[in-house]
Amino acid sequence: MSSPDPEQTYLDISVDLVPNEPAEIEQPCVACGNAGLLRLLIVPDMFFPDSLISTFTCRVCPFRNKQMDEMNQSNKGVRISCYLDKPEDLKRYLIIPSKAKVSFESGLDGVAYTHQEDSVSTVESLIRGIFEKLLSISTLPEDRLTKEELLELEEYSGVATFLQDSMDNLNMTLSIDDPKGVARVMPIGANMQRSTKNIPLDYYRDGVVEIEEYDLEPENSGENKTADDLVEETSHESTSPE
């Protein structure tokens, strides 16, 4: 039997999803056109975009499909600047999603990188995590690195020296550029059992932290999607049968 045109088997689906409550929708299979079952589940997150898990099972042919997508939280990115000059600033919690650009700067010196995964940590833990990657060790360095240890880092010795000196004599600026719009630098002593979603940006502006939204370029604005967008994509999705 030839496979039907997915556009001809697509049904206009709109469904109200409740977090942590699975929903089931009858839907034609894009492989054979017979009846199948689409299961949807929103997995909420306190800080980062919620995830939509979708699985499709055809009742007739072997076609199966499963995927996980980030749902839309904002159509704007955020830029954050935080001047760190007090020891207690190292205890501030940071919410940094994957793909955010992070930098520490002091005068003409600094270090910048792209964050690789969603994380919630303190400023101090973030800096020590950079040390961990530089040293390629399994534990975070608790003591100052010696001159010999710094030299062993070769091309990274300048970065390590900058971070170490900055923590000893705190005087640097942390900057975060996040196109997802979810990055935050929390006030000192903030309750991390509380979700940051729907909290006004003024809450974070405490005289040390500056945070501003910016409009996304068209190629970035569709990175996070709504539940209906993802249901529509799932209805067109086609993968090889297991």
Buried (B, 14 or more C-beta within 10 A) or exposed (E): EEBBEBEEBBEEBEEEBEEEEEBEBEBBBBBBBBEBBBBBBBEBBEBBBBBBBBBBBBEEBEBBBBBEBBBBBBBBBBBBBBBBEEEEBBBBBBBBBBBBBBBBBBEEBBBEEEBEEBBBBBBBBBBBEBBBEBBEEEEEBEEEBEEEBBEEBEEBBEBBBBBBBBBEEBEBBBBBBBBBBBBBBBBEEBEEEEEBBEEEBEBBEBEBBBBEEEEBEEEBBEBBBEBBBBBBEBBEBEEEEE
